[in-house]
Amino acid sequence: QVQLVESGGGLVQAGGSLRLSCAASGRSFSSYSMGWFRQAPGKEREFVAAISRSGTSTSYVDSVMDRFSISRDNAKNMVYPQMNSQKPEDTAVYYCGAARVQARVVATTGLEYDYWGQGTQVTVSS
């Protein structure tokens, strides 16, 4: 069982930066690919970024490429998306997820994920 708690959401102006955090419980954190998804009002949840178990591989949706970066600290059971050059269309509830996959796999679809956090709101004003 893994419990995930997101933090760091809030209001930011367009062009600004925000760093979210996801804290995971349990002793098998390094067994999971970790990812971030987001859901805007009236839209389906979409993949944003993910990182492999060791942190050596990452994947991003095209709309955040070169603006967002994801990292993890397996010693602290933490995963972080650094979100730069934010746009109003980045406004959404952001969810952290954990996918139990093989090493070097980066889980990019919601069906691969076994656990989810409760979400944190990010609002980007224009």
DSSP file (Angstrom, degrees, kcal/mol; ACC not computed):
  #  RESIDUE AA STRUCTURE BP1 BP2  ACC     N-H-->O    O-->H-N    N-H-->O    O-->H-N    TCO  KAPPA ALPHA  PHI   PSI    X-CA   Y-CA   Z-CA
    1    1 A Q              0   0    0      0, 0.0     2,-0.4     0, 0.0   114,-0.1   0.000 360.0 360.0 360.0 132.8    0.0    0.0    0.0
    2    2 A V        -     0   0    0     24,-0.1     2,-0.4   112,-0.1   114,-0.2  -0.988 360.0-160.6-125.0 131.3    1.3    3.4   -1.0
    3    3 A Q        -     0   0    0     -2,-0.4    22,-2.3   112,-0.1     2,-0.4  -0.942   8.8-161.5-111.4 135.4   -0.2    6.7    0.1
    4    4 A L  E     -A   24   0A   0     -2,-0.4   114,-0.5   112,-0.4     2,-0.5  -0.943   7.2-172.4-120.7 134.9    0.6    9.9   -1.8
    5    5 A V  E     -A   23   0A   0     18,-2.1    18,-2.6    -2,-0.4     2,-0.2  -0.971   9.6-157.2-130.1 117.6    0.2   13.4   -0.6
    6    6 A E  E     +A   22   0A   0     -2,-0.5     2,-0.3    16,-0.2    16,-0.2  -0.588  17.9 165.5 -89.6 153.9    0.7   16.4   -2.9
    7    7 A S  E     +A   21   0A   0     14,-2.1    14,-2.6    -2,-0.2   113,-0.1  -0.965  40.4  68.0-155.0 167.4    1.6   19.9   -1.8
    8    8 A G        +     0   0    0     -2,-0.3    11,-0.2     1,-0.3    14,-0.0   0.389  61.1 137.4 101.8  -3.1    2.8   23.2   -3.3
    9    9 A G        +     0   0    0     12,-0.1     2,-0.3    85,-0.1    -1,-0.3  -0.202  20.8 111.7 -70.3 168.3   -0.1   24.2   -5.4
   10   10 A G  E     -e  122   0B   0    111,-0.8   113,-2.8   110,-0.1     2,-0.4  -0.992  63.5 -40.3 162.5-161.2   -1.4   27.7   -5.5
   11   11 A L  E     +e  123   0B   0     -2,-0.3     2,-0.3   111,-0.2   113,-0.2  -0.843  51.4 169.4-102.7 132.4   -1.8   30.8   -7.6
   12   12 A V  E     -e  124   0B   0    111,-2.6   113,-2.4    -2,-0.4     2,-0.1  -0.991  31.7-115.5-140.6 147.5    0.9   32.0  -10.0
   13   13 A Q  E >   -e  125   0B   0     -2,-0.3     3,-2.3   111,-0.2    73,-0.2  -0.478  47.7 -84.2 -79.2 153.8    1.1   34.6  -12.7
   14   14 A A  T 3  S+     0   0    0    111,-2.5    73,-0.2     1,-0.3    -1,-0.1  -0.313 119.6  27.4 -56.4 136.5    1.7   33.6  -16.3
   15   15 A G  T 3  S+     0   0    0     71,-3.2    70,-0.6     1,-0.3    -1,-0.3   0.256 101.6 114.4  91.1 -11.1    5.4   33.2  -16.9
   16   16 A G    <   -     0   0    0     -3,-2.3    70,-2.3    70,-0.2     2,-0.3  -0.119  60.3-118.8 -84.6-176.1    6.0   32.3  -13.3
   17   17 A S        -     0   0    0     67,-0.2     2,-0.3    68,-0.2    67,-0.2  -0.902  22.1-179.2-127.9 153.2    7.2   29.2  -11.7
   18   18 A L  E     -B   83   0A   0     65,-2.4    65,-3.1    -2,-0.3     2,-0.5  -0.986  13.4-152.3-149.7 141.9    5.9   26.7   -9.2
   19   19 A R  E     -B   82   0A   0     -2,-0.3    63,-0.2    63,-0.2     2,-0.2  -0.967  13.1-162.7-120.6 118.0    7.3   23.5   -7.7
   20   20 A L        -     0   0    0     61,-1.9     2,-0.3    -2,-0.5   -12,-0.2  -0.551   4.6-153.6 -90.7 161.8    5.0   20.8   -6.5
   21   21 A S  E     -A    7   0A   0    -14,-2.6   -14,-2.1    -2,-0.2     2,-0.4  -0.977   8.0-163.8-133.5 149.5    5.9   18.0   -4.2
   22   22 A C  E     -AC   6  79A   0     57,-1.5    57,-1.6    -2,-0.3     2,-0.5  -0.970   8.3-160.7-133.8 119.4    4.6   14.5   -3.7
   23   23 A A  E     -AC   5  78A   0    -18,-2.6   -18,-2.1    -2,-0.4     2,-0.4  -0.867   9.4-159.0-101.4 129.4    5.4   12.6   -0.5
   24   24 A A  E     -A    4   0A   0     53,-2.5   -20,-0.2    -2,-0.5     2,-0.2  -0.874   4.4-146.6-110.9 138.9    5.0    8.8   -0.6
   25   25 A S        +     0   0    0    -22,-2.3     3,-0.2    -2,-0.4   -22,-0.0  -0.483  56.3  56.1 -90.3 169.9    4.6    6.5    2.3
   26   26 A G  S    S-     0   0    0     -2,-0.2     3,-0.3     1,-0.1    -2,-0.1  -0.047  81.5 -96.8  93.6 163.8    5.9    2.9    2.4
   27   27 A R  S    S+     0   0    0      1,-0.2     3,-0.2     2,-0.1    -1,-0.1   0.371 107.3  68.1-101.6   2.6    9.4    1.4    2.0
   28   28 A S    >   +     0   0    0     -3,-0.2     3,-2.2     1,-0.2     4,-0.2  -0.034  54.3 128.4-113.6  31.5    9.1    0.4   -1.7
   29   29 A F  G >   +     0   0    0     -3,-0.3     3,-1.8     1,-0.3    -1,-0.2   0.865  69.7  59.3 -55.4 -39.9    9.1    3.8   -3.3
   30   30 A S  G 3  S+     0   0    0      1,-0.3    -1,-0.3    -3,-0.2    -2,-0.1   0.512  92.8  69.3 -71.9  -2.6   11.9    2.9   -5.7
   31   31 A S  G <  S+     0   0    0     -3,-2.2    70,-0.7     2,-0.0     2,-0.4   0.457  92.1  76.7 -87.9  -2.2    9.7    0.1   -7.1
   32   32 A Y  E <  S-F  100   0B   0     -3,-1.8     2,-0.4    68,-0.2    68,-0.2  -0.901  72.5-137.4-117.9 135.3    7.4    2.6   -8.7
   33   33 A S  E     -F   99   0B   0     66,-3.0    66,-3.1    -2,-0.4     2,-0.4  -0.726  34.4-145.3 -73.7 137.8    7.5    4.8  -11.7
   34   34 A M  E     +FG  98  51B   0     17,-1.7    17,-2.8    -2,-0.4     2,-0.3  -0.873  22.9 172.5-113.7 142.7    6.1    8.2  -10.5
   35   35 A G  E     -FG  97  50B   0     62,-2.2    62,-2.6    -2,-0.4     2,-0.4  -0.936  25.8-135.2-145.3 166.7    4.0   10.5  -12.6
   36   36 A W  E     +FG  96  49B   0     13,-3.3    12,-2.5    -2,-0.3    13,-1.7  -0.988  21.2 177.4-125.0 134.0    1.9   13.7  -12.6
   37   37 A F  E     -FG  95  47B   0     58,-2.5    58,-3.2    -2,-0.4     2,-0.3  -0.855  10.8-154.7-124.9 163.1   -1.4   14.1  -14.3
   38   38 A R  E     -FG  94  46B   0      8,-2.5     8,-3.2    -2,-0.3     2,-0.4  -0.985   6.8-159.6-141.6 154.1   -3.7   17.1  -14.3
   39   39 A Q  E     -F   93   0B   0     54,-2.1    54,-2.4    -2,-0.3     6,-0.2  -0.961   8.0-162.4-137.3 117.8   -7.4   17.7  -14.8
   40   40 A A    >   -     0   0    0      4,-0.4     3,-2.3    -2,-0.4    52,-0.1  -0.599  45.5 -75.4 -91.2 158.2   -8.9   21.0  -15.8
   41   41 A P  T 3  S+     0   0    0      0, 0.0    -1,-0.1     0, 0.0     3,-0.1  -0.292 119.0   6.7 -55.8 129.5  -12.6   21.8  -15.3
   42   42 A G  T 3  S+     0   0    0      1,-0.3     2,-0.3    -3,-0.1    -3,-0.0   0.527 113.8  99.7  77.4   5.8  -14.7   20.1  -17.9
   43   43 A K  S <  S-     0   0    0     -3,-2.3    -1,-0.3     1,-0.0     2,-0.1  -0.822  75.0-104.1-122.6 162.3  -11.8   18.1  -19.3
   44   44 A E        -     0   0    0     -2,-0.3    -4,-0.4     1,-0.1     2,-0.2  -0.429  47.7 -89.2 -78.6 157.8  -10.4   14.6  -18.8
   45   45 A R        -     0   0    0     -6,-0.2     2,-0.3    -2,-0.1    -6,-0.2  -0.474  51.5-163.5 -65.5 135.1   -7.4   13.8  -16.7
   46   46 A E  E     -G   38   0B   0     -8,-3.2    -8,-2.5    -2,-0.2     2,-0.1  -0.924  21.6-105.7-126.8 150.7   -4.3   14.1  -18.9
   47   47 A F  E     +G   37   0B   0     -2,-0.3   -10,-0.2   -10,-0.2     3,-0.1  -0.451  36.2 168.9 -68.4 140.8   -0.7   12.9  -18.5
   48   48 A V  E     -     0   0B   0    -12,-2.5    13,-2.4     1,-0.4     2,-0.3   0.696  57.8 -23.4-117.1 -56.3    1.9   15.6  -17.7
   49   49 A A  E     -GH  36  60B   0    -13,-1.7   -13,-3.3    11,-0.2    -1,-0.4  -0.990  52.4-173.7-159.6 153.7    5.2   14.0  -16.8
   50   50 A A  E     -GH  35  59B   0      9,-2.1     9,-2.0    -2,-0.3     2,-0.3  -0.983   8.0-154.0-151.7 161.2    6.6   10.8  -15.4
   51   51 A I  E     -GH  34  58B   0    -17,-2.8   -17,-1.7    -2,-0.3    56,-0.3  -0.988  23.4-112.8-139.9 145.1    9.9    9.4  -14.2
   52   52 A S        -     0   0    0      5,-2.7     3,-0.3    -2,-0.3   -18,-0.2  -0.117  41.4 -93.4 -72.6 173.5   11.3    5.9  -14.0
   53   53 A R  S    S+     0   0    0     52,-0.4   -21,-0.2    49,-0.3    -1,-0.1   0.865 126.2  35.7 -58.0 -41.2   12.1    4.1  -10.8
   54   54 A S  S    S-     0   0    0    -23,-0.1    -1,-0.3    20,-0.0    20,-0.1   0.618 110.2-117.7 -89.7 -13.1   15.7    5.1  -10.7
   55   55 A G  S    S+     0   0    0     -3,-0.3    -2,-0.1     2,-0.2    17,-0.1   0.499  83.8 114.6  90.8   4.2   15.1    8.6  -12.1
   56   56 A T  S    S+     0   0    0      1,-0.1     2,-0.4    -5,-0.0    -3,-0.0   0.696  71.5  48.8 -83.4 -18.3   17.2    8.0  -15.2
   57   57 A S        +     0   0    0     48,-0.1    -5,-2.7     2,-0.0     2,-0.3  -0.962  63.7 177.0-126.0 141.2   14.3    8.3  -17.7
   58   58 A T  E     -H   51   0B   0     -2,-0.4     2,-0.3    -7,-0.2    -7,-0.2  -0.914  10.2-162.6-135.9 163.1   11.6   10.8  -18.0
   59   59 A S  E     -H   50   0B   0     -9,-2.0    -9,-2.1    -2,-0.3     2,-0.3  -0.993   7.4-171.8-146.9 145.2    8.7   11.6  -20.3
   60   60 A Y  E     -H   49   0B   0     -2,-0.3   -11,-0.2   -11,-0.2     2,-0.2  -0.972  29.9-110.1-137.0 149.6    6.6   14.7  -20.8
   61   61 A V    >>  -     0   0    0    -13,-2.4     3,-1.8    -2,-0.3     4,-0.8  -0.535  40.6-113.4 -70.9 148.8    3.5   15.7  -22.7
   62   62 A D  G >4 S+     0   0    0      1,-0.3     3,-0.8     2,-0.2    -1,-0.1   0.827 111.5  64.3 -56.0 -35.1    4.3   17.9  -25.6
   63   63 A S  G 34 S+     0   0    0      1,-0.2    -1,-0.3     3,-0.0   -15,-0.0   0.669 111.3  35.0 -68.5 -15.6    2.6   21.0  -24.1
   64   64 A V  G X> S+     0   0    0     -3,-1.8     4,-2.4   -16,-0.2     3,-2.4   0.412  84.0 130.3-115.7  -1.4    5.0   21.1  -21.2
   65   65 A M  T << S+     0   0    0     -4,-0.8     4,-0.1    -3,-0.8    -3,-0.0  -0.268  80.8  11.4 -54.7 138.1    8.2   20.0  -22.9
   66   66 A D  T 34 S+     0   0    0      2,-0.4    -1,-0.3     1,-0.1     3,-0.1   0.407 126.1  64.5  71.2  -0.8   11.0   22.4  -22.2
   67   67 A R  T <4 S+     0   0    0     -3,-2.4    17,-2.1     1,-0.2     2,-0.3   0.690  98.0  46.4-114.7 -35.9    9.0   24.1  -19.4
   68   68 A F  E  <  -D   83   0A   0     -4,-2.4    -2,-0.4    15,-0.2     2,-0.3  -0.782  59.4-172.2-108.2 151.2    8.5   21.4  -16.8
   69   69 A S  E     -D   82   0A   0     13,-2.1    13,-3.7    -2,-0.3     2,-0.4  -0.994   9.0-152.6-141.2 141.2   11.0   19.0  -15.3
   70   70 A I  E     +D   81   0A   0     -2,-0.3     2,-0.3    11,-0.2   -20,-0.1  -0.896  19.1 166.9-114.1 140.7   10.3   16.1  -13.0
   71   71 A S  E     -D   80   0A   0      9,-2.6     9,-3.1    -2,-0.4     2,-0.3  -0.937  15.0-154.0-143.8 166.1   12.8   14.6  -10.5
   72   72 A R  E     -D   79   0A   0     -2,-0.3     2,-0.5     7,-0.3     7,-0.2  -0.983  12.2-151.8-143.6 154.3   12.7   12.3   -7.6
   73   73 A D  E >>> -D   78   0A   0      5,-2.7     5,-1.8    -2,-0.3     3,-0.9  -0.897  10.0-173.2-125.8  98.9   14.6   11.6   -4.4
   74   74 A N  T 345S+     0   0    0     -2,-0.5   -44,-0.2     1,-0.3   -45,-0.1   0.756  83.9  60.3 -67.8 -23.9   14.3    7.9   -3.5
   75   75 A A  T 345S+     0   0    0      1,-0.2    -1,-0.3    -3,-0.1   -46,-0.0   0.807 116.0  33.1 -71.5 -27.9   16.0    8.4   -0.2
   76   76 A K  T <45S-     0   0    0     -3,-0.9    -2,-0.2     2,-0.1    -1,-0.2   0.406 105.9-122.4-106.5   0.2   13.2   10.8    0.9
   77   77 A N  T  <5 +     0   0    0     -4,-0.8   -53,-2.5     1,-0.2     2,-0.3   0.930  67.5 135.0  57.0  47.3   10.3    9.2   -1.0
   78   78 A M  E   < -CD  23  73A   0     -5,-1.8    -5,-2.7   -55,-0.2     2,-0.4  -0.936  39.8-168.5-129.2 148.8    9.6   12.4   -2.8
   79   79 A V  E     -CD  22  72A   0    -57,-1.6   -57,-1.5    -2,-0.3    -7,-0.3  -0.998  11.8-166.8-135.9 140.1    8.9   13.4   -6.4
   80   80 A Y  E     - D   0  71A   0     -9,-3.1    -9,-2.6    -2,-0.4     2,-0.6  -0.983  14.3-160.6-131.6 128.8    8.9   16.9   -7.7
   81   81 A P  E     - D   0  70A   0      0, 0.0   -61,-1.9     0, 0.0     2,-0.6  -0.955  14.1-154.4-101.6 125.5    7.7   18.6  -10.9
   82   82 A Q  E     -BD  19  69A   0    -13,-3.7   -13,-2.1    -2,-0.6     2,-0.6  -0.880  11.5-162.4 -95.9 120.1    9.3   22.0  -11.4
   83   83 A M  E     +BD  18  68A   0    -65,-3.1   -65,-2.4    -2,-0.6     3,-0.3  -0.908  13.7 174.4-113.3 112.3    7.0   24.0  -13.6
   84   84 A N        +     0   0    0    -17,-2.1   -67,-0.2    -2,-0.6   -68,-0.2  -0.687  57.7  21.1-111.9 164.6    8.4   27.1  -15.3
   85   85 A S  S    S-     0   0    0    -70,-0.6    -1,-0.2    -2,-0.2   -68,-0.2   0.894  85.9-159.6  47.6  49.8    7.1   29.6  -17.8
   86   86 A Q        -     0   0    0    -70,-2.3   -71,-3.2    -3,-0.3   -70,-0.2  -0.242   9.7-157.1 -69.2 149.7    3.6   28.8  -16.8
   87   87 A K    >   -     0   0    0    -73,-0.2     3,-2.4    -3,-0.1     4,-0.2  -0.842  31.7-109.8-121.2 156.2    0.6   29.5  -18.9
   88   88 A P  G >  S+     0   0    0      0, 0.0     3,-1.8     0, 0.0    36,-0.4   0.830 116.8  64.6 -55.3 -31.1   -3.1   30.0  -18.1
   89   89 A E  G 3  S+     0   0    0      1,-0.3   -49,-0.0    34,-0.1    -3,-0.0   0.558  87.0  70.8 -72.4  -5.5   -3.8   26.6  -19.8
   90   90 A D  G <  S+     0   0    0     -3,-2.4    -1,-0.3    34,-0.0     2,-0.2   0.539  70.4 119.8 -81.7  -7.2   -1.7   24.9  -17.1
   91   91 A T    <   +     0   0    0     -3,-1.8     2,-0.3    -4,-0.2    32,-0.2  -0.417  41.5 105.2 -61.9 123.7   -4.5   25.7  -14.7
   92   92 A A  E    S- I   0 122B   0     30,-2.0    30,-2.7    -2,-0.2     2,-0.6  -0.970  76.6 -79.1-177.8 171.0   -5.8   22.4  -13.3
   93   93 A V  E     -FI  39 121B   0    -54,-2.4   -54,-2.1    -2,-0.3     2,-0.5  -0.867  48.8-145.6 -88.1 127.3   -5.8   20.0  -10.3
   94   94 A Y  E     -FI  38 120B   0     26,-3.1    26,-1.9    -2,-0.6     2,-0.4  -0.832  13.4-163.5-102.3 131.2   -2.5   18.2  -10.4
   95   95 A Y  E     -F   37   0B   0    -58,-3.2   -58,-2.5    -2,-0.5     2,-0.4  -0.921  10.2-145.3-118.0 136.7   -2.4   14.5   -9.2
   96   96 A C  E     -F   36   0B   0     -2,-0.4    21,-2.3   -60,-0.2     2,-0.3  -0.800  23.6-173.6 -94.9 140.3    0.6   12.5   -8.3
   97   97 A G  E     -FJ  35 116B   0    -62,-2.6   -62,-2.2    -2,-0.4     2,-0.4  -0.947  18.5-147.2-136.2 157.3    0.5    8.8   -9.1
   98   98 A A  E     -FJ  34 115B   0     17,-2.1    16,-2.7    -2,-0.3    17,-1.7  -0.991  12.2-169.3-126.5 127.9    2.6    5.6   -8.5
   99   99 A A  E     -F   33   0B   0    -66,-3.1   -66,-3.0    -2,-0.4     2,-1.1  -0.968  19.1-140.0-121.2 122.3    2.9    2.8  -11.0
  100  100 A R  E     +F   32   0B   0     -2,-0.5     2,-0.2    12,-0.3   -68,-0.2  -0.695  49.0 143.6 -82.9 103.0    4.4   -0.5  -10.1
  101  101 A V        -     0   0    0     -2,-1.1     3,-0.1   -70,-0.7     2,-0.1  -0.756  52.5 -78.6-133.2 175.1    6.4   -1.3  -13.3
  102  102 A Q    >   -     0   0    0     -2,-0.2     3,-1.7     1,-0.2   -49,-0.3  -0.337  64.6 -76.4 -74.1 160.6    9.7   -2.9  -14.3
  103  103 A A  T 3  S+     0   0    0      1,-0.2    -1,-0.2   -51,-0.1     3,-0.1  -0.229 116.8  19.5 -57.1 145.5   12.9   -1.0  -14.1
  104  104 A R  T 3  S+     0   0    0      1,-0.3     2,-0.4    -3,-0.1    -1,-0.2   0.317  93.1 126.3  74.4  -4.9   13.5    1.7  -16.8
  105  105 A V    <   -     0   0    0     -3,-1.7     2,-0.6   -54,-0.1   -52,-0.4  -0.676  47.5-156.5 -82.6 135.0    9.8    1.9  -17.6
  106  106 A V        -     0   0    0     -2,-0.4     2,-0.5   -54,-0.1   -54,-0.1  -0.954  15.1-140.3-110.3 113.6    8.2    5.3  -17.5
  107  107 A A        +     0   0    0     -2,-0.6   -56,-0.1   -56,-0.3   -48,-0.1  -0.616  31.3 164.5 -79.9 121.2    4.5    5.0  -17.0
  108  108 A T        +     0   0    0     -2,-0.5     2,-0.4   -73,-0.1   -61,-0.2   0.427  50.4  73.4-118.8  -1.8    2.6    7.5  -19.1
  109  109 A T  S >  S-     0   0    0      1,-0.1     3,-1.6   -63,-0.1     4,-0.4  -0.911  76.6-128.0-117.2 145.9   -1.0    6.2  -19.1
  110  110 A G  G >  S+     0   0    0     -2,-0.4     3,-1.6     1,-0.3    -1,-0.1   0.809 105.1  65.5 -58.4 -31.8   -3.4    6.4  -16.3
  111  111 A L  G 3  S+     0   0    0      1,-0.3    -1,-0.3   -12,-0.0     0, 0.0   0.734  94.5  60.3 -65.8 -21.1   -4.2    2.7  -16.5
  112  112 A E  G <  S+     0   0    0     -3,-1.6   -12,-0.3   -13,-0.1     2,-0.3   0.651  86.8  97.2 -78.4 -13.8   -0.7    1.8  -15.5
  113  113 A Y    <   -     0   0    0     -3,-1.6   -14,-0.3    -4,-0.4     3,-0.1  -0.586  46.1-177.6 -89.8 137.3   -1.0    3.6  -12.1
  114  114 A D        +     0   0    0    -16,-2.7     2,-0.3    -2,-0.3   -15,-0.2   0.735  69.3  31.3 -99.2 -29.3   -1.8    1.8   -8.9
  115  115 A Y  E     -J   98   0B   0    -17,-1.7   -17,-2.1  -114,-0.1     2,-0.3  -0.966  61.3-168.6-136.3 149.3   -2.1    4.7   -6.5
  116  116 A W  E     -J   97   0B   0     -2,-0.3  -112,-0.4   -19,-0.2   -19,-0.2  -0.965  16.4-131.4-134.8 150.4   -3.1    8.3   -6.6
  117  117 A G        -     0   0    0    -21,-2.3  -112,-0.2    -2,-0.3     3,-0.1  -0.295  35.6-103.2 -85.9-177.6   -2.9   11.3   -4.4
  118  118 A Q        -     0   0    0   -114,-0.5  -113,-0.1     1,-0.2   -23,-0.1   0.611  62.6-116.6 -86.4 -12.7   -5.8   13.6   -3.6
  119  119 A G        -     0   0    0    -23,-0.1     2,-0.4     1,-0.1   -24,-0.2   0.083  16.6-126.1  95.7 153.7   -4.6   16.4   -5.9
  120  120 A T  E     - I   0  94B   0    -26,-1.9   -26,-3.1  -113,-0.1     2,-0.3  -0.998  24.1-119.0-139.4 136.7   -3.5   20.0   -5.5
  121  121 A Q  E     - I   0  93B   0     -2,-0.4  -111,-0.8   -28,-0.2     2,-0.5  -0.552  24.1-172.4 -81.4 133.1   -4.9   23.0   -7.3
  122  122 A V  E     -eI  10  92B   0    -30,-2.7   -30,-2.0    -2,-0.3     2,-0.5  -0.993   3.7-174.4-122.1 124.7   -2.7   25.1   -9.6
  123  123 A T  E     -e   11   0B   0   -113,-2.8  -111,-2.6    -2,-0.5     2,-0.6  -0.979   6.6-165.2-123.0 124.3   -4.1   28.3  -11.0
  124  124 A V  E     -e   12   0B   0     -2,-0.5     2,-0.3   -36,-0.4  -111,-0.2  -0.937  11.7-152.9-110.8 117.5   -2.2   30.4  -13.5
  125  125 A S  E      e   13   0B   0   -113,-2.4  -111,-2.5    -2,-0.6    -2,-0.0  -0.649 360.0 360.0 -91.8 145.6   -3.5   33.9  -14.0
  126  126 A S              0   0    0     -2,-0.3    -1,-0.1  -113,-0.2  -113,-0.1   0.444 360.0 360.0 -89.7 360.0   -3.0   35.9  -17.2
